[in-house]
Amino acid sequence: MTEEVLFKLEQKMSNSEIAENLREIAEKIENGDEISLKSGNQSVDLRTDRSAEFEIKVEREKDEESLELEIEWKKNNDKEFEIS
C-alpha cells in the first residue's frame, strides 16, 4: 500500500517555539482531543481518542543529528451498522 502524505510542515523555529508546539500536541493527546494542523492551503484533523503506537528515533548523518517522534493511530474498525 502506498503512503499518502496528508500534511507536511518543515520550517526553522526556535527551541521555545518547537517546545510550545510539542506541549500543545501533547496536551491534546493526553485529553483525547482532536489535533488540527494547518499551514497555507494544507490542513488535517487527527483523532487522538484511541490507543497509539509511539516510536522515538535518533539518527546521525555527517554533521547533523535528528530526533524523530512518530505516533500511529489505527483506523477505527467500528462498523456503522451490521447486517445479520
Backbone as a printed PyTorch tensor [residue, N CA C, xyz], in Angstrom:
tensor([[[  0.8420,  -1.1760,   0.0000],
         [  0.0000,   0.0000,   0.0000],
         [  0.8890,   1.2410,   0.0000]],

        [[  0.5350,   2.2200,  -0.7990],
         [  1.2990,   3.4480,  -0.9240],
         [  0.9570,   4.4110,   0.2090]],

        [[  1.9830,   5.0210,   0.7570],
         [  1.7860,   6.0090,   1.8110],
         [  1.2790,   7.3070,   1.2080]],

        [[  0.2830,   7.9030,   1.8240],
         [ -0.2870,   9.1660,   1.3690],
         [  0.0560,  10.2370,   2.4040]],

        [[  0.7770,  11.2600,   2.0080],
         [  1.1330,  12.3480,   2.9140],
         [ -0.0400,  13.3300,   2.9430]],

        [[ -0.6510,  13.4810,   4.1060],
         [ -1.8040,  14.3570,   4.2610],
         [ -1.4050,  15.7670,   4.6610]],

        [[ -0.2500,  15.9040,   5.3070],
         [  0.2000,  17.2030,   5.7980],
         [  1.6950,  17.1330,   6.0210]],

        [[  2.4170,  18.1780,   5.6540],
         [  3.8480,  18.2320,   5.9270],
         [  4.2360,  19.6760,   6.1720]],

        [[  4.9850,  19.8900,   7.2430],
         [  5.4940,  21.2140,   7.5790],
         [  6.9500,  21.0630,   7.9700]],

        [[  7.8110,  21.8200,   7.3530],
         [  9.2310,  21.8190,   7.7020],
         [  9.6990,  23.2620,   7.6620]],

        [[ 10.0450,  23.8020,   8.8250],
         [ 10.4960,  25.1920,   8.8810],
         [ 11.4000,  25.4070,  10.0780]],

        [[ 12.2130,  26.4330,  10.0060],
         [ 13.0990,  26.7980,  11.1130],
         [ 12.2530,  27.4070,  12.2230]],

        [[ 12.5270,  26.9720,  13.4680],
         [ 11.8520,  27.5060,  14.6480],
         [ 12.8590,  27.5820,  15.7750]],

        [[ 12.5820,  28.4430,  16.7180],
         [ 13.4110,  28.4950,  17.9270],
         [ 13.0820,  27.2830,  18.7940]],

        [[ 13.9630,  26.9800,  19.7230],
         [ 13.7050,  25.8610,  20.6410],
         [ 12.4140,  26.0750,  21.4220]],

        [[ 12.1440,  27.3210,  21.8380],
         [ 10.9230,  27.5630,  22.6150],
         [  9.6740,  27.3990,  21.7410]],

        [[  9.7340,  27.7610,  20.4580],
         [  8.5950,  27.5550,  19.5570],
         [  8.3450,  26.0630,  19.3460]],

        [[  9.4060,  25.3040,  19.1620],
         [  9.2730,  23.8490,  18.9960],
         [  8.6490,  23.2410,  20.2460]],

        [[  9.1680,  23.6280,  21.4080],
         [  8.6590,  23.0920,  22.6740],
         [  7.1890,  23.4410,  22.8670]],

        [[  6.7920,  24.6570,  22.5270],
         [  5.3920,  25.0690,  22.6680],
         [  4.4850,  24.2470,  21.7610]],

        [[  4.9000,  24.0110,  20.5280],
         [  4.1160,  23.1640,  19.6210],
         [  3.9780,  21.7510,  20.1680]],

        [[  5.0700,  21.1900,  20.6860],
         [  5.0220,  19.8400,  21.2610],
         [  4.1160,  19.7890,  22.4880]],

        [[  4.1730,  20.8360,  23.3360],
         [  3.2990,  20.8790,  24.5230],
         [  1.8250,  20.9050,  24.1150]],

        [[  1.4870,  21.7070,  23.1080],
         [  0.0940,  21.7920,  22.6500],
         [ -0.3880,  20.4440,  22.1080]],

        [[  0.4620,  19.7920,  21.3280],
         [  0.1040,  18.4740,  20.7880],
         [ -0.0260,  17.4550,  21.9210]],

        [[  0.9160,  17.4640,  22.8630],
         [  0.8830,  16.5190,  23.9880],
         [ -0.3780,  16.6910,  24.8280]],

        [[ -0.7850,  17.9220,  25.0550],
         [ -1.9870,  18.1840,  25.8410],
         [ -3.2340,  17.6300,  25.1430]],

        [[ -3.3060,  17.8150,  23.8310],
         [ -4.4530,  17.2910,  23.0840],
         [ -4.4800,  15.7650,  23.1180]],

        [[ -3.3060,  15.1420,  22.9840],
         [ -3.2400,  13.6820,  23.0490],
         [ -3.6640,  13.1940,  24.4310]],

        [[ -3.1450,  13.8350,  25.4610],
         [ -3.4810,  13.4360,  26.8340],
         [ -4.9790,  13.5200,  27.0950]],

        [[ -5.6360,  14.5420,  26.5450],
         [ -7.0670,  14.7420,  26.7740],
         [ -7.9450,  13.9960,  25.7690]],

        [[ -7.3280,  13.3580,  24.7690],
         [ -8.1060,  12.6630,  23.7450],
         [ -8.8000,  13.6220,  22.7880]],

        [[ -8.2880,  14.8550,  22.7130],
         [ -8.8710,  15.8670,  21.8300],
         [ -8.3440,  15.7140,  20.4130]],

        [[ -9.0790,  16.2710,  19.4730],
         [ -8.6620,  16.2570,  18.0780],
         [ -7.5290,  17.2600,  17.8640]],

        [[ -6.5330,  16.8660,  17.0700],
         [ -5.4330,  17.7560,  16.7040],
         [ -5.7460,  18.2910,  15.3080]],

        [[ -5.7840,  19.6150,  15.1770],
         [ -5.9980,  20.2580,  13.8820],
         [ -4.7110,  20.9510,  13.4760]],

        [[ -4.1800,  20.5640,  12.3260],
         [ -2.9520,  21.1570,  11.8100],
         [ -3.2750,  21.9240,  10.5340]],

        [[ -2.7450,  23.1530,  10.4250],
         [ -2.9950,  23.9840,   9.2480],
         [ -1.7320,  24.7330,   8.8760]],

        [[ -1.4730,  24.8060,   7.5780],
         [ -0.3610,  25.5900,   7.0530],
         [ -0.6620,  25.8850,   5.5880]],

        [[ -0.7950,  27.1500,   5.2590],
         [ -1.1330,  27.5170,   3.8870],
         [ -2.4470,  26.8820,   3.4770]],

        [[ -2.4390,  26.1570,   2.3600],
         [ -3.6600,  25.5030,   1.8950],
         [ -3.7770,  24.0640,   2.3840]],

        [[ -2.8590,  23.6450,   3.2680],
         [ -2.9040,  22.2930,   3.8410],
         [ -3.6270,  22.3180,   5.1810]],

        [[ -4.4090,  21.2930,   5.4500],
         [ -4.9950,  21.1320,   6.7820],
         [ -5.3580,  19.6660,   6.9840]],

        [[ -5.2950,  19.2410,   8.2330],
         [ -5.6650,  17.8680,   8.5770],
         [ -6.1260,  17.8520,  10.0270]],

        [[ -7.0900,  16.9880,  10.3280],
         [ -7.5800,  16.7730,  11.6890],
         [ -7.3020,  15.3280,  12.0680]],

        [[ -6.7600,  15.1310,  13.2560],
         [ -6.4300,  13.7840,  13.7450],
         [ -7.1830,  13.4930,  15.0360]],

        [[ -7.8460,  12.3460,  15.0740],
         [ -8.4740,  11.8900,  16.3180],
         [ -7.3890,  11.2950,  17.2150]],

        [[ -7.4350,  11.6090,  18.4910],
         [ -6.4480,  11.0670,  19.4280],
         [ -7.1030,  10.2810,  20.5570]],

        [[ -8.3700,   9.9260,  20.3800],
         [ -9.1000,   9.2430,  21.4470],
         [ -8.9720,   7.7300,  21.3730]],

        [[ -7.8810,   7.2550,  20.7380],
         [ -7.6350,   5.8150,  20.6030],
         [ -6.2170,   5.5100,  21.0770]],

        [[ -5.9430,   4.2610,  21.3860],
         [ -4.5830,   3.8550,  21.7290],
         [ -3.6850,   4.0280,  20.5160]],

        [[ -2.4170,   4.2500,  20.7660],
         [ -1.4830,   4.5030,  19.6710],
         [ -0.1660,   3.7880,  19.9270]],

        [[  0.6210,   3.6960,  18.8690],
         [  1.9790,   3.1690,  18.9710],
         [  2.9200,   4.3730,  18.8870]],

        [[  3.9090,   4.4350,  19.7760],
         [  4.8210,   5.5800,  19.8590],
         [  6.2350,   5.1190,  19.5530]],

        [[  6.9050,   5.8270,  18.6630],
         [  8.2690,   5.4780,  18.2640],
         [  9.1640,   6.7130,  18.3780]],

        [[ 10.3420,   6.5310,  18.9610],
         [ 11.3620,   7.5770,  19.0310],
         [ 12.5820,   7.0700,  18.2870]],

        [[ 13.1160,   7.9120,  17.4240],
         [ 14.2590,   7.5110,  16.6060],
         [ 15.2490,   8.6750,  16.5560]],

        [[ 16.5300,   8.3780,  16.7940],
         [ 17.5990,   9.3720,  16.7000],
         [ 18.5670,   8.9080,  15.6270]],

        [[ 18.8790,   9.8120,  14.7090],
         [ 19.7940,   9.4870,  13.6120],
         [ 20.9120,  10.5190,  13.5500]],

        [[ 22.0560,  10.0820,  13.0360],
         [ 23.1860,  10.9810,  12.8080],
         [ 23.6330,  10.7950,  11.3680]],

        [[ 23.7740,  11.9090,  10.6590],
         [ 24.2470,  11.8790,   9.2870],
         [ 25.2440,  13.0280,   9.1320]],

        [[ 26.5080,  12.6740,   8.9600],
         [ 27.5980,  13.6600,   8.8580],
         [ 27.5450,  14.6100,  10.0430]],

        [[ 27.2660,  15.8740,   9.8180],
         [ 27.2910,  16.8610,  10.9030],
         [ 25.8980,  17.2350,  11.4040]],

        [[ 24.9220,  16.3320,  11.2220],
         [ 23.5490,  16.6180,  11.6180],
         [ 22.9720,  15.4610,  12.4280]],

        [[ 22.2950,  15.7950,  13.5140],
         [ 21.5630,  14.7980,  14.3030],
         [ 20.0850,  15.1240,  14.2190]],

        [[ 19.2600,  14.0810,  14.2270],
         [ 17.8160,  14.3170,  14.1680],
         [ 17.0980,  13.4460,  15.1980]],

        [[ 16.0090,  13.9750,  15.6970],
         [ 15.1210,  13.2820,  16.6180],
         [ 13.7690,  13.1950,  15.9250]],

        [[ 13.2970,  11.9850,  15.6990],
         [ 12.0060,  11.7860,  15.0490],
         [ 11.0420,  11.1510,  16.0410]],

        [[  9.8770,  11.7400,  16.1680],
         [  8.8130,  11.2150,  17.0160],
         [  7.6760,  10.8030,  16.0960]],

        [[  7.2210,   9.5770,  16.2310],
         [  6.1340,   9.0860,  15.3830],
         [  5.0620,   8.4650,  16.2570]],

        [[  3.8330,   8.8580,  16.0050],
         [  2.6820,   8.3100,  16.7200],
         [  1.7500,   7.7370,  15.6650]],

        [[  1.3710,   6.4740,  15.8340],
         [  0.4860,   5.8200,  14.8710],
         [ -0.8110,   5.4140,  15.5510]],

        [[ -1.9130,   5.9200,  15.0040],
         [ -3.2330,   5.5160,  15.4440],
         [ -3.8260,   4.6200,  14.3760]],

        [[ -4.3760,   3.5060,  14.7620],
         [ -5.0570,   2.6230,  13.8160],
         [ -6.4290,   3.2100,  13.5190]],

        [[ -6.8710,   3.0380,  12.2810],
         [ -8.2110,   3.4970,  11.9360],
         [ -9.2230,   2.7510,  12.7810]],

        [[-10.3080,   3.4220,  13.1110],
         [-11.3700,   2.8190,  13.9140],
         [-12.0400,   1.7090,  13.1150]],

        [[-12.1270,   0.5290,  13.6770],
         [-12.7340,  -0.6090,  12.9860],
         [-14.2200,  -0.7560,  13.2890]],

        [[-14.7840,   0.1880,  14.0580],
         [-16.2110,   0.1070,  14.3730],
         [-17.0280,   0.2330,  13.0950]],

        [[-18.0340,  -0.6090,  12.9690],
         [-18.9120,  -0.5510,  11.8160],
         [-20.0920,   0.3530,  12.1500]],

        [[-20.5800,   1.0860,  11.1470],
         [-21.7360,   1.9390,  11.3670],
         [-23.0070,   1.1120,  11.5740]],

        [[-23.0640,  -0.0170,  10.8700],
         [-24.2130,  -0.8930,  11.0150],
         [-23.7700,  -2.3190,  10.7260]],

        [[-24.5780,  -3.2490,  11.1210],
         [-24.2640,  -4.6490,  10.9070],
         [-25.4660,  -5.3280,  10.2710]],

        [[-25.2080,  -6.1580,   9.2690],
         [-26.2850,  -6.9200,   8.6240],
         [-26.2620,  -8.3290,   9.2040]],

        [[-27.4280,  -8.7930,   9.6770],
         [-27.4850, -10.1400,  10.2430],
         [-28.3390, -11.0430,   9.3890]]])
